[in-house]
């Protein structure tokens, strides 16, 4: 719950006022029962090359959606990715799939529609 409280805007509001209690508990239960709570943290830790080291651009079309209370810096993203869609959203944060699921899904669909 502490990460949901810290990373869900606004911080002074309890997370279950932004994300329903059922969604919070479902999310936590999935991680707990599958034993995968450490997996998201490991991704950043185990990266090769080391975090922050430049990589060549893959040329793969990439879509990015940046929610208001999360970090996305386009000039850094463009050094390693071929950005074909960049969307800034005026709400939401780190847990966008829980906070703004319709907005996220609509943007993912638009990205793939543009690739056709």
C-alpha positions as CSV (number, residue, x, y, z in Angstrom):
1,X,0.0,0.0,0.0
2,X,2.8,2.4,0.6
3,X,3.9,2.4,-3.0
4,X,0.3,3.0,-4.2
5,X,0.1,5.9,-1.7
6,X,3.4,7.4,-2.7
7,X,3.0,7.0,-6.5
8,X,-0.7,7.6,-6.9
9,X,-1.7,11.3,-7.3
10,X,-2.7,13.2,-5.3
11,X,-0.6,11.9,-2.4
12,X,-2.8,13.4,0.3
13,X,-5.7,11.3,-0.9
14,X,-5.9,7.6,0.2
15,X,-5.1,5.3,-2.8
16,X,-8.4,3.6,-2.6
17,X,-10.1,6.9,-3.4
18,X,-8.2,7.0,-6.8
19,X,-8.1,3.2,-7.5
20,X,-10.9,1.0,-6.1
21,X,-10.2,-1.1,-3.1
22,X,-11.1,-4.2,-5.2
23,X,-8.5,-3.3,-7.9
24,X,-5.8,-2.7,-5.3
25,X,-6.5,-6.0,-3.5
26,X,-6.7,-7.9,-6.8
27,X,-3.4,-6.5,-8.0
28,X,-1.7,-7.2,-4.6
29,X,-3.2,-10.7,-4.5
30,X,-1.9,-11.6,-8.0
31,X,1.6,-10.6,-7.1
32,X,1.4,-12.4,-3.7
33,X,-0.2,-15.7,-5.0
34,X,2.1,-16.0,-8.0
35,X,5.2,-15.1,-6.1
36,X,6.1,-12.4,-8.7
37,X,6.3,-9.3,-6.5
38,X,10.0,-8.9,-7.1
39,X,9.9,-9.3,-10.8
40,X,9.1,-5.6,-11.6
41,X,12.1,-4.4,-9.5
42,X,14.4,-7.0,-11.1
43,X,13.9,-5.6,-14.6
44,X,15.7,-2.4,-13.8
45,X,18.4,-4.1,-11.7
46,X,19.3,-6.8,-14.2
47,X,19.5,-4.6,-17.3
48,X,22.4,-5.0,-19.7
49,X,24.1,-2.7,-20.3
50,X,24.0,-1.0,-17.0
51,X,21.2,1.5,-16.3
52,X,21.9,4.7,-18.1
53,X,24.5,3.4,-20.5
54,X,23.5,4.4,-24.1
55,X,22.3,1.7,-26.5
56,X,21.9,1.8,-30.2
57,X,18.5,2.7,-31.6
58,X,16.7,-0.5,-32.6
59,X,14.6,1.1,-35.3
60,X,11.4,-0.5,-33.9
61,X,8.4,1.8,-34.0
62,X,7.7,2.8,-30.4
63,X,4.7,4.4,-28.7
64,X,4.9,6.2,-25.4
65,X,2.2,7.6,-23.2
66,X,3.2,9.8,-20.3
67,X,0.7,10.4,-17.5
68,X,0.8,13.7,-15.6
69,X,2.3,12.4,-12.4
70,X,5.0,10.1,-13.9
71,X,8.2,10.8,-15.7
72,X,8.8,10.6,-19.4
73,X,11.6,12.6,-21.0
74,X,11.3,12.5,-24.8
75,X,14.8,13.5,-25.7
76,X,16.2,10.5,-23.8
77,X,13.5,8.2,-25.1
78,X,14.4,9.2,-28.7
79,X,18.1,8.2,-28.3
80,X,17.3,4.5,-28.1
81,X,13.9,4.3,-29.7
82,X,12.1,5.2,-32.9
83,X,9.2,7.2,-31.3
84,X,6.3,7.1,-33.7
85,X,3.6,8.1,-31.2
86,X,4.1,10.2,-28.0
87,X,1.0,11.1,-25.9
88,X,1.0,13.3,-22.9
89,X,-2.0,12.9,-20.6
90,X,-3.0,15.5,-18.0
91,X,-4.0,13.0,-15.3
92,X,-2.9,9.7,-13.9
93,X,0.5,8.5,-12.7
94,X,2.7,5.5,-12.2
95,X,-0.1,3.0,-12.0
96,X,-1.8,4.2,-15.2
97,X,-3.3,0.8,-16.0
98,X,-5.2,1.0,-12.7
99,X,-5.8,4.7,-12.6
100,X,-6.7,5.5,-16.2
101,X,-7.4,2.1,-17.9
102,X,-9.6,3.5,-20.7
103,X,-7.1,6.2,-21.6
104,X,-4.3,3.8,-21.7
105,X,-6.2,1.2,-23.8
106,X,-7.4,3.9,-26.3
107,X,-3.8,5.1,-26.8
108,X,-2.4,1.5,-27.3
109,X,-5.1,0.8,-29.9
110,X,-4.4,4.1,-31.7
111,X,-0.7,3.2,-31.8
112,X,-1.3,-0.1,-33.4
113,X,-4.0,1.3,-35.8
114,X,-1.4,3.8,-37.0
115,X,1.1,1.0,-37.8
116,X,-1.3,-0.8,-40.2
